[in-house]
Amino acid sequence: MGQVPKLGALAVVIHQDQALLVQRKNPPDAGTWGYAGGHVEFGESFAEAAVRELHEETSVRATAVTLLDTAELIHRDADGAVTHHFVLGAVLCRYDSGVPVADDDAMDAAWVPLQVIYDKHLPMSDKVDEVARAAALFLKS
């Protein structure tokens, strides 16, 4: 069997007009800020993976609400060869408890004001601002 895309889940946690973001330590987005998340394990849903990865990466506990969106991310090297291929499910999660603390695969974890995300005042992974806007709209409806 050839290579296949990796399935991942992102935990989108909005609380008091802030989103919980982590600063990634590892490629392909090392140094950028994005939602906590990681690989979906065999037999695990996007929602289950998002909640698990959120707690593993930040110590924050949350409850999955809904799948907001999916995205396909394909990274290529200078020669055009695919280096990373992910299919990600962004899961809106309701904050339950905990103070963000970065785990070993993140450089930092913090509550970031939505306006800072919308204005792109941080180096961010693709579509972090778009997903934050979709989450905020969902929460207002």
Backbone hydrogen bonds, N-H to C=O, Kabsch-Sander energy under -0.5 kcal/mol:
donor,donor_aa,acceptor,acceptor_aa,energy
6,K,85,H,-2.9
8,G,87,V,-2.8
9,A,38,G,-2.7
10,L,89,G,-2.9
11,A,36,A,-3.2
12,V,10,L,-0.7
12,V,91,V,-3.1
13,V,11,A,-0.9
14,I,12,V,-0.6
14,I,93,C,-0.7
15,H,18,Q,-2.9
18,Q,15,H,-0.6
19,A,112,V,-2.8
20,L,13,V,-2.1
21,L,19,A,-0.7
21,L,110,A,-2.7
22,V,34,G,-3.3
23,Q,108,D,-2.7
24,R,22,V,-0.7
24,R,32,T,-2.9
25,K,105,D,-1.5
26,N,105,D,-0.6
29,D,26,N,-0.7
31,G,24,R,-3.6
32,T,29,D,-2.2
33,W,123,P,-2.8
34,G,22,V,-2.3
36,A,11,A,-0.5
38,G,9,A,-1.8
40,V,7,L,-2.5
41,E,39,H,-0.5
44,E,41,E,-2.4
49,A,45,S,-2.5
50,A,46,F,-2.7
51,V,47,A,-2.2
52,R,48,E,-2.2
53,E,49,A,-3.1
54,L,50,A,-2.4
55,H,51,V,-1.9
56,E,52,R,-2.5
57,E,53,E,-2.8
58,T,54,L,-2.3
59,S,55,H,-2.0
60,V,54,L,-0.7
61,R,97,S,-3.1
63,T,94,R,-2.3
65,V,92,L,-3.3
66,T,92,L,-1.2
68,L,66,T,-0.7
68,L,90,A,-2.7
69,D,90,A,-1.2
71,A,88,L,-2.3
73,L,71,A,-0.5
73,L,86,F,-2.7
74,I,72,E,-0.5
75,H,73,L,-0.5
75,H,84,H,-2.8
77,D,81,A,-2.5
80,G,77,D,-2.1
83,T,75,H,-2.8
84,H,75,H,-1.4
86,F,73,L,-2.9
87,V,6,K,-2.6
88,L,71,A,-3.3
88,L,86,F,-0.5
89,G,8,G,-2.1
90,A,69,D,-3.0
90,A,88,L,-0.6
91,V,10,L,-3.1
91,V,89,G,-0.7
92,L,66,T,-2.7
92,L,90,A,-0.6
93,C,12,V,-2.9
94,R,63,T,-3.4
95,Y,93,C,-0.5
96,D,61,R,-2.6
97,S,61,R,-1.8
101,V,58,T,-2.1
103,D,57,E,-1.7
106,A,103,D,-1.7
107,M,23,Q,-3.4
108,D,23,Q,-0.9
110,A,21,L,-2.5
112,V,19,A,-3.0
112,V,110,A,-0.6
114,L,17,D,-2.4
116,V,113,P,-0.7
117,I,113,P,-1.6
118,Y,114,L,-3.1
119,D,115,Q,-2.4
120,K,117,I,-1.2
121,H,116,V,-2.4
124,M,122,L,-0.6
125,S,33,W,-2.6
128,V,125,S,-1.4
131,V,127,K,-2.6
132,A,128,V,-2.1
133,R,129,D,-2.2
134,A,130,E,-2.2
135,A,131,V,-2.5
136,A,132,A,-2.6
137,L,133,R,-2.4
138,F,134,A,-2.3
139,L,135,A,-2.4
140,K,136,A,-1.4
141,S,137,L,-1.1
141,S,138,F,-0.6
